[in-house]
């Protein structure tokens, strides 16, 4: 590995350990297990929107790599919930159509997990900002631009919206 690649890999690794404040918009606790640091899996919980664990109702501070995973899973879960509601409505509406026509309507009218508008609406509600940068002032803000479509929805959304490194500012009233 070249020296440039080593420096870049180190910077990306340090950035993945930034502490991000995330918000759970659902009415259920969101529990994840990860084993990134050590032999045993550790439980990470982001409380439901009505529950406060000392960081605000529905909020928790987690490393960036967990925040990315949580954000992706939560937004896709919300999209799938919306899609199921749309599917029920379409099936009620198209009850009298022939089966091939019904299936075609279901496939084309239901929201997809890559719906950009839904992601743009949900992302700022879930990803609240950077609470603490890992390494403090040792690392600069990333200077390498992420392509508009790198294939990773979470990283693209965070980078393009400017929220990836936005500092979290405590407010009295949450607009979520």
Backbone as a printed PyTorch tensor [residue, N CA C, xyz], in Angstrom:
tensor([[[  0.8510,  -1.1700,   0.0000],
         [  0.0000,   0.0000,   0.0000],
         [  0.9010,   1.2370,   0.0000]],

        [[  0.6310,   2.1540,  -0.8930],
         [  1.4510,   3.3530,  -0.9840],
         [  1.2090,   4.2610,   0.2190]],

        [[  2.1030,   5.2100,   0.4040],
         [  1.9880,   6.1090,   1.5420],
         [  0.7290,   6.9710,   1.4440]],

        [[  0.3900,   7.4050,   0.2350],
         [ -0.8160,   8.2040,   0.0310],
         [ -2.0540,   7.3990,   0.4070]],

        [[ -2.0810,   6.1290,  -0.0240],
         [ -3.2170,   5.2730,   0.3030],
         [ -3.3020,   5.0090,   1.8010]],

        [[ -2.1640,   4.8650,   2.4560],
         [ -2.1610,   4.6360,   3.8990],
         [ -2.7130,   5.8520,   4.6440]],

        [[ -2.3050,   7.0360,   4.2100],
         [ -2.7910,   8.2600,   4.8490],
         [ -4.3010,   8.4090,   4.6280]],

        [[ -4.7390,   8.1260,   3.3950],
         [ -6.1700,   8.2170,   3.0820],
         [ -6.9700,   7.2010,   3.8900]],

        [[ -6.4650,   5.9670,   3.9800],
         [ -7.1530,   4.9200,   4.7370],
         [ -7.2290,   5.2950,   6.2140]],

        [[ -6.1620,   5.8670,   6.7490],
         [ -6.1580,   6.2920,   8.1490],
         [ -7.1840,   7.4040,   8.3810]],

        [[ -7.2360,   8.3630,   7.4600],
         [ -8.1910,   9.4670,   7.6030],
         [ -9.6240,   8.9470,   7.5390]],

        [[ -9.9020,   8.0190,   6.6050],
         [-11.2560,   7.4590,   6.5070],
         [-11.5960,   6.6690,   7.7600]],

        [[-10.6240,   5.9290,   8.3000],
         [-10.8410,   5.1400,   9.5090],
         [-11.1480,   6.0710,  10.6880]],

        [[-10.3730,   7.1450,  10.8170],
         [-10.6110,   8.0830,  11.9140],
         [-11.9670,   8.7620,  11.7600]],

        [[-12.3260,   9.0910,  10.5200],
         [-13.6100,   9.7480,  10.2760],
         [-14.7730,   8.8160,  10.6180]],

        [[-14.5900,   7.5100,  10.4000],
         [-15.6710,   6.5670,  10.6940],
         [-15.9590,   6.4920,  12.1920]],

        [[-15.0470,   6.9940,  13.0100],
         [-15.2330,   6.9600,  14.4560],
         [-15.7490,   8.2770,  15.0280]],

        [[-16.0510,   9.2520,  14.1680],
         [-16.6980,  10.4770,  14.6360],
         [-17.9920,  10.1030,  15.3480]],

        [[-18.3800,  10.8810,  16.3330],
         [-19.6260,  10.6160,  17.0570],
         [-20.7330,  11.4700,  16.4340]],

        [[-21.7990,  10.7890,  16.0110],
         [-22.9250,  11.4180,  15.3220],
         [-24.1730,  11.3010,  16.2000]],

        [[-24.9560,  12.3580,  16.2650],
         [-26.2510,  12.3070,  16.9650],
         [-27.3080,  11.9140,  15.9400]],

        [[-28.0230,  10.8240,  16.2300],
         [-29.0930,  10.3440,  15.3550],
         [-30.4060,  10.3610,  16.1190]],

        [[-31.4980,  10.3910,  15.3680],
         [-32.8400,  10.4560,  15.9660],
         [-33.7040,   9.3270,  15.4010]],

        [[-34.3590,   8.6130,  16.2940],
         [-35.2800,   7.5470,  15.9020],
         [-36.6750,   8.1550,  15.8030]],

        [[-37.2570,   8.1380,  14.6160],
         [-38.5720,   8.7430,  14.4040],
         [-39.7180,   7.7730,  14.6370]],

        [[-39.4110,   6.5140,  14.9220],
         [-40.4590,   5.5020,  15.0700],
         [-40.9070,   5.3790,  16.5230]],

        [[-41.9000,   4.5460,  16.7530],
         [-42.4180,   4.3390,  18.1050],
         [-41.8640,   3.0570,  18.7220]],

        [[-40.7550,   2.5450,  18.1820],
         [-40.1050,   1.3500,  18.7230],
         [-38.6190,   1.6170,  18.8870]],

        [[-38.0370,   1.0500,  19.9440],
         [-36.5880,   1.1440,  20.1160],
         [-35.9060,   0.4410,  18.9450]],

        [[-34.8120,   1.0060,  18.4900],
         [-34.0510,   0.4180,  17.3850],
         [-32.7870,  -0.1810,  17.9800]],

        [[-32.6700,  -1.5120,  17.9480],
         [-31.5390,  -2.2110,  18.5580],
         [-30.6830,  -2.8190,  17.4590]],

        [[-29.3720,  -2.5820,  17.5670],
         [-28.4200,  -3.1710,  16.6260],
         [-27.3250,  -3.8590,  17.4370]],

        [[-26.7510,  -4.8900,  16.8470],
         [-25.6140,  -5.5760,  17.4440],
         [-24.4380,  -5.3990,  16.5050]],

        [[-23.2750,  -5.0920,  17.0620],
         [-22.0920,  -4.9860,  16.2200],
         [-20.8950,  -5.5570,  16.9710]],

        [[-19.9110,  -6.0180,  16.2150],
         [-18.7240,  -6.6110,  16.8270],
         [-17.4510,  -6.0380,  16.2130]],

        [[-17.4940,  -4.7520,  15.9070],
         [-16.3540,  -4.1400,  15.2420],
         [-15.1130,  -4.0840,  16.1380]],

        [[-15.3010,  -3.9010,  17.4200],
         [-14.1700,  -3.7680,  18.3310],
         [-14.1810,  -4.8860,  19.3640]],

        [[-13.7160,  -6.0360,  18.9830],
         [-13.5860,  -7.1030,  19.9560],
         [-14.3280,  -8.3590,  19.5620]],

        [[-14.1280,  -9.3920,  20.3540],
         [-14.6960, -10.6940,  20.0170],
         [-16.1790, -10.8280,  20.3110]],

        [[-16.7120,  -9.9910,  21.1820],
         [-18.1180, -10.1180,  21.5590],
         [-18.9630,  -9.0380,  20.9000]],

        [[-20.1670,  -9.3960,  20.5280],
         [-21.0940,  -8.4190,  19.9640],
         [-21.5660,  -7.4840,  21.0610]],

        [[-21.7220,  -6.2120,  20.6980],
         [-22.2120,  -5.2220,  21.6430],
         [-23.5470,  -4.6870,  21.1600]],

        [[-24.4090,  -4.4250,  22.1080],
         [-25.7500,  -3.9260,  21.7990],
         [-25.7170,  -2.3970,  21.7460]],

        [[-26.3060,  -1.8500,  20.6810],
         [-26.4550,  -0.4040,  20.5520],
         [-27.9440,  -0.1350,  20.3830]],

        [[-28.4800,   0.7690,  21.2140],
         [-29.9020,   1.0590,  21.1410],
         [-30.1260,   2.5390,  20.8710]],

        [[-30.9720,   2.8160,  19.9020],
         [-31.4440,   4.1720,  19.6760],
         [-32.8970,   4.1520,  20.1440]],

        [[-33.2220,   4.9230,  21.1800],
         [-34.5480,   4.8190,  21.7880],
         [-35.6560,   5.3290,  20.8620]],

        [[-36.8690,   4.8630,  21.1500],
         [-38.0220,   5.3310,  20.3800],
         [-38.2070,   6.8250,  20.5780]],

        [[-38.9890,   7.4420,  19.7170],
         [-39.1340,   8.8970,  19.6990],
         [-39.6420,   9.4660,  21.0210]],

        [[-40.3800,   8.6810,  21.8000],
         [-40.9610,   9.1810,  23.0450],
         [-40.0710,   8.9150,  24.2600]],

        [[-38.9550,   8.2400,  24.0830],
         [-38.1160,   7.8150,  25.2000],
         [-36.8330,   8.6490,  25.2560]],

        [[-36.4430,   9.0360,  26.4600],
         [-35.2290,   9.8360,  26.6500],
         [-34.2250,   9.0320,  27.4690]],

        [[-33.0160,   8.8500,  26.9300],
         [-31.9630,   8.1510,  27.6750],
         [-30.8580,   9.1280,  28.0800]],

        [[-31.2050,  10.4060,  28.1530],
         [-30.2570,  11.4180,  28.5820],
         [-29.6690,  12.2410,  27.4480]],

        [[-30.0620,  11.9600,  26.2170],
         [-29.5330,  12.6940,  25.0660],
         [-30.6490,  13.3360,  24.2510]],

        [[-31.8240,  13.4120,  24.8140],
         [-32.9860,  13.9420,  24.1130],
         [-33.9080,  12.8080,  23.7200]],

        [[-35.1710,  13.1160,  23.5560],
         [-36.1450,  12.0730,  23.2090],
         [-35.8330,  11.4910,  21.8350]],

        [[-35.6140,  10.1760,  21.8020],
         [-35.3480,   9.4750,  20.5510],
         [-33.9430,   9.6590,  20.0170]],

        [[-33.0540,  10.2990,  20.7750],
         [-31.7020,  10.5790,  20.2980],
         [-30.6680,   9.6890,  20.9630]],

        [[-29.5830,   9.4490,  20.2430],
         [-28.4270,   8.7810,  20.8090],
         [-27.1950,   9.2190,  20.0300]],

        [[-26.0430,   9.1890,  20.6860],
         [-24.7770,   9.5120,  20.0460],
         [-24.0510,   8.2110,  19.7430]],

        [[-23.7570,   7.9780,  18.4720],
         [-23.1190,   6.7370,  18.0500],
         [-21.9920,   7.0460,  17.0680]],

        [[-21.0270,   6.1130,  16.9050],
         [-19.9880,   6.3170,  15.8980],
         [-20.5960,   6.4150,  14.5010]],

        [[-19.8870,   7.1050,  13.6080],
         [-20.3890,   7.3610,  12.2530],
         [-20.7810,   6.0760,  11.5200]],

        [[-19.9700,   5.0200,  11.6300],
         [-20.2890,   3.7980,  10.8880],
         [-21.5980,   3.1840,  11.3680]],

        [[-21.9120,   3.3290,  12.6480],
         [-23.1970,   2.8360,  13.1590],
         [-24.3170,   3.7870,  12.7450]],

        [[-24.0400,   5.0880,  12.7620],
         [-25.0450,   6.0720,  12.3410],
         [-25.4320,   5.8500,  10.8840]],

        [[-24.4570,   5.5430,  10.0320],
         [-24.7560,   5.2680,   8.6230],
         [-25.6380,   4.0420,   8.4900]],

        [[-25.2910,   2.9920,   9.2310],
         [-26.0830,   1.7550,   9.1750],
         [-27.5000,   1.9770,   9.7010]],

        [[-27.6130,   2.6830,  10.8320],
         [-28.9160,   2.9610,  11.4210],
         [-29.7790,   3.8000,  10.4740]],

        [[-29.1840,   4.8570,   9.9150],
         [-29.9320,   5.7440,   9.0240],
         [-30.4590,   4.9860,   7.8190]],

        [[-29.6180,   4.1720,   7.2160],
         [-30.0330,   3.3900,   6.0460],
         [-31.1740,   2.4400,   6.4040]],

        [[-31.0140,   1.6990,   7.4940],
         [-32.0460,   0.7340,   7.8900],
         [-33.3550,   1.4210,   8.2510]],

        [[-33.2760,   2.5320,   8.9800],
         [-34.4950,   3.2170,   9.4080],
         [-35.2490,   3.8090,   8.2190]],

        [[-34.5350,   4.4650,   7.3150],
         [-35.2080,   5.0650,   6.1620],
         [-35.8010,   3.9930,   5.2640]],

        [[-35.0740,   2.9050,   5.0380],
         [-35.6340,   1.8160,   4.2330],
         [-36.8320,   1.1810,   4.9200]],

        [[-36.8020,   1.0760,   6.2410],
         [-37.9440,   0.5430,   6.9910],
         [-39.1610,   1.4430,   6.8120]],

        [[-38.9680,   2.7500,   6.8910],
         [-40.0720,   3.6940,   6.7140],
         [-40.6120,   3.6500,   5.2780]],

        [[-39.7250,   3.5130,   4.3010],
         [-40.1700,   3.4150,   2.9090],
         [-40.9770,   2.1430,   2.7030]],

        [[-40.5150,   1.0280,   3.2640],
         [-41.2480,  -0.2360,   3.1200],
         [-42.6130,  -0.1650,   3.7980]],

        [[-42.6820,   0.5270,   4.9310],
         [-43.9710,   0.7070,   5.6070],
         [-44.9260,   1.5130,   4.7200]],

        [[-44.4180,   2.5950,   4.1370],
         [-45.2140,   3.4170,   3.2170],
         [-45.6370,   2.5990,   1.9880]],

        [[-44.7260,   1.7850,   1.4660],
         [-45.0260,   0.9580,   0.2850],
         [-46.1310,  -0.0480,   0.5980]],

        [[-46.1000,  -0.6410,   1.7780],
         [-47.1490,  -1.5970,   2.1560],
         [-48.5060,  -0.9180,   2.2500]],

        [[-48.5310,   0.3000,   2.7910],
         [-49.7970,   1.0390,   2.8670],
         [-50.3100,   1.3670,   1.4640]],

        [[-49.4080,   1.7670,   0.5760],
         [-49.7990,   2.0560,  -0.8080],
         [-50.3040,   0.7920,  -1.5050]],

        [[-49.6580,  -0.3340,  -1.2230],
         [-50.0470,  -1.5970,  -1.8560],
         [-51.4560,  -2.0120,  -1.4510]],

        [[-51.7810,  -1.8450,  -0.1830],
         [-53.1350,  -2.1720,   0.2900],
         [-54.1570,  -1.2890,  -0.4120]],

        [[-53.8660,  -0.0010,  -0.5380],
         [-54.7890,   0.9180,  -1.2070],
         [-54.9550,   0.5600,  -2.6820]],

        [[-53.8710,   0.1970,  -3.3470],
         [-53.9330,  -0.1740,  -4.7680],
         [-54.7350,  -1.4510,  -4.9380]],

        [[-54.5360,  -2.4040,  -4.0470],
         [-55.2810,  -3.6670,  -4.1570],
         [-56.7790,  -3.4600,  -3.9350]],

        [[-57.1400,  -2.5610,  -3.0390],
         [-58.5620,  -2.2540,  -2.8420],
         [-59.1330,  -1.5810,  -4.0860]],

        [[-58.3720,  -0.6490,  -4.6320],
         [-58.8340,   0.1040,  -5.7970],
         [-58.9660,  -0.7900,  -7.0410]],

        [[-58.0180,  -1.6840,  -7.2310],
         [-57.9620,  -2.4900,  -8.4590],
         [-58.5030,  -3.9000,  -8.2740]],

        [[-59.3650,  -4.0920,  -7.3090],
         [-59.8780,  -5.4190,  -7.0020],
         [-60.5450,  -6.0830,  -8.2080]],

        [[-61.1780,  -5.3260,  -9.0660],
         [-61.9450,  -5.8910, -10.1810],
         [-61.1380,  -6.0800, -11.4560]],

        [[-59.9100,  -5.6250, -11.4820],
         [-59.0790,  -5.7860, -12.6840],
         [-58.5680,  -7.2200, -12.8000]],

        [[-58.1680,  -7.5840, -14.0150],
         [-57.5750,  -8.9030, -14.2240],
         [-56.2160,  -8.9660, -13.5210]],

        [[-55.7770, -10.1660, -13.2030],
         [-54.5310, -10.3530, -12.4390],
         [-53.3120,  -9.6850, -13.0770]],

        [[-53.0420,  -9.8340, -14.3770],
         [-51.8480,  -9.1750, -14.9480],
         [-51.8940,  -7.6480, -14.8180]],

        [[-53.0670,  -7.0530, -14.9860],
         [-53.1920,  -5.6060, -14.8560],
         [-52.9890,  -5.1670, -13.4070]],

        [[-53.5020,  -5.9690, -12.4700],
         [-53.3150,  -5.6650, -11.0510],
         [-51.8370,  -5.6850, -10.6850]],

        [[-51.1400,  -6.7230, -11.1150],
         [-49.7230,  -6.8490, -10.7940],
         [-48.9100,  -5.7100, -11.4010]],

        [[-49.2700,  -5.3090, -12.6130],
         [-48.5560,  -4.2130, -13.2610],
         [-48.7480,  -2.9050, -12.4780]],

        [[-49.9530,  -2.6490, -12.0140],
         [-50.2160,  -1.4510, -11.2190],
         [-49.4360,  -1.4800,  -9.9000]],

        [[-49.4000,  -2.6490,  -9.2800],
         [-48.6910,  -2.7700,  -8.0120],
         [-47.2070,  -2.4720,  -8.1930]],

        [[-46.6370,  -2.9720,  -9.2690],
         [-45.2010,  -2.7960,  -9.4840],
         [-44.8280,  -1.3590,  -9.8160]],

        [[-45.6760,  -0.6580, -10.5260],
         [-45.3000,   0.6770, -10.9940],
         [-45.6940,   1.8080, -10.0440]],

        [[-46.7000,   1.6160,  -9.2230],
         [-47.2080,   2.7170,  -8.4130],
         [-46.6740,   2.7540,  -6.9830]],

        [[-46.0520,   1.6820,  -6.5440],
         [-45.5800,   1.6110,  -5.1610],
         [-44.2130,   2.2860,  -5.0500]],

        [[-44.0040,   3.0180,  -3.9480],
         [-42.7350,   3.7090,  -3.6970],
         [-41.5940,   2.6920,  -3.5860]],

        [[-40.4160,   3.0570,  -4.0620],
         [-39.2280,   2.1930,  -4.0330],
         [-38.2720,   2.6540,  -2.9420]],

        [[-37.3800,   1.7620,  -2.5310],
         [-36.4200,   2.1120,  -1.4810],
         [-35.3700,   3.1030,  -1.9590]],

        [[-35.2820,   3.3520,  -3.2520],
         [-34.3190,   4.3400,  -3.7440],
         [-35.0060,   5.6420,  -4.1540]],

        [[-36.1760,   5.9100,  -3.6070],
         [-36.9130,   7.1320,  -3.9080],
         [-36.1560,   8.3350,  -3.3340]],

        [[-35.6030,   9.1510,  -4.2050],
         [-34.7390,  10.2610,  -3.8000],
         [-35.4890,  11.2830,  -2.9560]],

        [[-36.7290,  11.5820,  -3.3020],
         [-37.5030,  12.5830,  -2.5580],
         [-37.7170,  12.1390,  -1.1090]],

        [[-38.0570,  10.8730,  -0.9190],
         [-38.2760,  10.3520,   0.4300],
         [-36.9820,  10.4110,   1.2350]],

        [[-35.8610,  10.0240,   0.6070],
         [-34.5640,  10.0790,   1.2790],
         [-34.2150,  11.5150,   1.6580]],

        [[-34.4680,  12.4640,   0.7380],
         [-34.1580,  13.8650,   1.0250],
         [-35.0040,  14.4080,   2.1690]],

        [[-36.2330,  13.9300,   2.2990],
         [-37.1050,  14.3720,   3.3900],
         [-36.7060,  13.7460,   4.7300]],

        [[-36.3630,  12.4650,   4.7160],
         [-36.0980,  11.7270,   5.9550],
         [-34.6910,  11.9310,   6.5160]],

        [[-33.7070,  12.0750,   5.6380],
         [-32.3130,  12.0970,   6.1030],
         [-32.0440,  13.1750,   7.1550]],

        [[-32.4530,  14.4330,   6.9470],
         [-32.1780,  15.4430,   7.9770],
         [-32.9260,  15.2040,   9.2870]],

        [[-34.0140,  14.4580,   9.2530],
         [-34.7560,  14.1460,  10.4740],
         [-34.0490,  13.0800,  11.3020]],

        [[-33.3050,  12.2090,  10.6350],
         [-32.6510,  11.0890,  11.3080],
         [-31.2100,  11.4420,  11.6810]],

        [[-30.4660,  12.0600,  10.7770],
         [-29.0540,  12.4020,  10.9800],
         [-28.9980,  13.8390,  11.4880]],

        [[-28.7570,  14.0320,  12.7820],
         [-28.8100,  15.3660,  13.3730],
         [-27.4880,  16.1220,  13.3060]],

        [[-26.3700,  15.4270,  13.2480],
         [-25.0930,  16.1200,  13.1020],
         [-23.9720,  15.4950,  13.9120]],

        [[-22.7660,  16.0420,  13.7280],
         [-21.5610,  15.5540,  14.3940],
         [-21.4850,  16.1650,  15.7880]],

        [[-21.3750,  15.3080,  16.7800],
         [-21.2410,  15.7590,  18.1580],
         [-19.7590,  15.9380,  18.4930]],

        [[-18.9440,  15.0000,  18.0220],
         [-17.5160,  15.0320,  18.3510],
         [-16.7250,  14.3980,  17.2180]],

        [[-15.6680,  15.0750,  16.8040],
         [-14.7930,  14.5140,  15.7750],
         [-13.7490,  13.6440,  16.4520]],

        [[-13.5490,  12.4430,  15.9370],
         [-12.5500,  11.5450,  16.4870],
         [-11.1670,  12.1150,  16.1900]],

        [[-10.3290,  12.2040,  17.1930],
         [ -8.9960,  12.7600,  17.0070],
         [ -8.9670,  14.2620,  17.1480]],

        [[-10.0840,  14.8690,  17.4670],
         [-10.1350,  16.3070,  17.6610],
         [ -9.7180,  17.0880,  16.4390]],

        [[ -8.7440,  17.9710,  16.5800],
         [ -8.2910,  18.8120,  15.4750],
         [ -7.2040,  18.1440,  14.6440]],

        [[ -6.9220,  16.8890,  14.9060],
         [ -5.8470,  16.2240,  14.1780],
         [ -6.1880,  16.0010,  12.7160]],

        [[ -7.4610,  15.8840,  12.3920],
         [ -7.8410,  15.6390,  11.0040],
         [ -8.6350,  16.8170,  10.4750]],

        [[ -8.3880,  17.1270,   9.2190],
         [ -9.1170,  18.2030,   8.5630],
         [-10.4200,  17.6590,   8.0130]],

        [[-11.2790,  18.5730,   7.6000],
         [-12.4840,  18.1530,   6.9010],
         [-12.0670,  17.4820,   5.6110]],

        [[-12.8300,  16.4990,   5.1520],
         [-12.4240,  15.7810,   3.9460],
         [-12.3310,  16.7070,   2.7490]],

        [[-11.2430,  16.5730,   2.0090],
         [-11.0450,  17.4270,   0.8400],
         [-11.4090,  16.6980,  -0.4480]],

        [[-11.5470,  15.3780,  -0.3720],
         [-11.8810,  14.5880,  -1.5550],
         [-13.3920,  14.6150,  -1.7510]],

        [[-13.8250,  15.0240,  -2.9330],
         [-15.2510,  15.0820,  -3.2220],
         [-15.7770,  13.6850,  -3.5390]],

        [[-16.9120,  13.3240,  -2.9410],
         [-17.5570,  12.0530,  -3.2360],
         [-18.3870,  12.2510,  -4.4950]],

        [[-18.2820,  11.3340,  -5.4620],
         [-19.1070,  11.4830,  -6.6680],
         [-20.5870,  11.5220,  -6.3010]],

        [[-21.3790,  12.1770,  -7.1440],
         [-22.8090,  12.3190,  -6.8820],
         [-23.4640,  10.9640,  -6.6970]],

        [[-23.0180,   9.9590,  -7.4470],
         [-23.6010,   8.6340,  -7.3370],
         [-22.4850,   7.6070,  -7.1940]],

        [[-22.0020,   7.4370,  -5.9830],
         [-20.9280,   6.4780,  -5.7350],
         [-21.4670,   5.0700,  -5.5370]],

        [[-22.7830,   4.9300,  -5.4420],
         [-23.3860,   3.6210,  -5.2270],
         [-23.7850,   3.3970,  -3.7810]],

        [[-23.3380,   4.2350,  -2.8800],
         [-23.6820,   4.1220,  -1.4710],
         [-24.6180,   5.2740,  -1.1230]],

        [[-25.9080,   4.9630,  -0.9580],
         [-26.9180,   5.9920,  -0.7620],
         [-26.6640,   6.8580,   0.4600]],

        [[-26.2590,   6.2390,   1.5650],
         [-26.0550,   6.9850,   2.8030],
         [-24.9110,   7.9790,   2.6560]],

        [[-23.7800,   7.5290,   2.1190],
         [-22.6350,   8.4290,   1.9820],
         [-22.9310,   9.5240,   0.9720]],

        [[-23.6070,   9.1790,  -0.1250],
         [-23.9740,  10.1980,  -1.1190],
         [-24.8920,  11.2420,  -0.4980]],

        [[-25.9030,  10.7890,   0.2410],
         [-26.8740,  11.7000,   0.8450],
         [-26.1840,  12.6090,   1.8620]],

        [[-25.3390,  12.0270,   2.6930],
         [-24.6580,  12.8190,   3.7260],
         [-23.7360,  13.8560,   3.1010]],

        [[-22.9710,  13.4510,   2.1130],
         [-22.0170,  14.3650,   1.4930],
         [-22.7170,  15.4380,   0.6610]],

        [[-23.6940,  15.0520,  -0.1240],
         [-24.3610,  16.0040,  -1.0120],
         [-25.2340,  16.9940,  -0.2610]],

        [[-25.7820,  16.5790,   0.8840],
         [-26.6460,  17.4890,   1.6340],
         [-25.8550,  18.3860,   2.5740]],

        [[-24.5730,  18.1000,   2.7410],
         [-23.7590,  18.9110,   3.6400],
         [-23.9290,  18.5410,   5.1000]],

        [[-24.6560,  17.4700,   5.3850],
         [-24.9030,  17.0780,   6.7690],
         [-23.8470,  16.1270,   7.3140]],

        [[-22.9690,  15.6020,   6.4610],
         [-21.9950,  14.6040,   6.8920],
         [-21.1350,  15.1120,   8.0330]],

        [[-20.6880,  16.3620,   7.9620],
         [-19.8140,  16.9130,   8.9890],
         [-20.4090,  18.1340,   9.6680]],

        [[-21.7230,  18.3170,   9.5300],
         [-22.3790,  19.4560,  10.1730],
         [-22.3620,  19.2490,  11.6830]],

        [[-21.8600,  20.2240,  12.4330],
         [-21.8650,  20.0710,  13.8940],
         [-23.2910,  20.0580,  14.4310]],

        [[-23.5130,  19.2610,  15.4530],
         [-24.8190,  19.2120,  16.0990],
         [-24.9180,  20.3910,  17.0500]],

        [[-25.9930,  21.1400,  16.9440],
         [-26.2280,  22.2900,  17.8150],
         [-27.4590,  21.9870,  18.6540]],

        [[-27.2830,  22.0400,  19.9630],
         [-28.3750,  21.7600,  20.8830],
         [-29.4280,  22.8470,  20.7750]],

        [[-30.6840,  22.4640,  20.6560],
         [-31.7700,  23.4440,  20.6200],
         [-32.8000,  23.0370,  21.6480]],

        [[-33.5700,  24.0090,  22.1020],
         [-34.5700,  23.7250,  23.1240],
         [-35.7400,  22.9480,  22.5560]],

        [[-36.1640,  23.2860,  21.3410],
         [-37.3100,  22.6250,  20.7220],
         [-36.8240,  21.8970,  19.4830]],

        [[-37.2060,  20.6290,  19.4070],
         [-36.8000,  19.8340,  18.2660],
         [-37.8590,  19.9150,  17.1800]],

        [[-37.4460,  20.1830,  15.9350],
         [-38.3890,  20.3440,  14.8220],
         [-38.5930,  19.0350,  14.0730]],

        [[-38.7750,  17.9740,  14.7870],
         [-38.9160,  16.6730,  14.1170],
         [-40.2780,  16.0970,  14.3530]]])
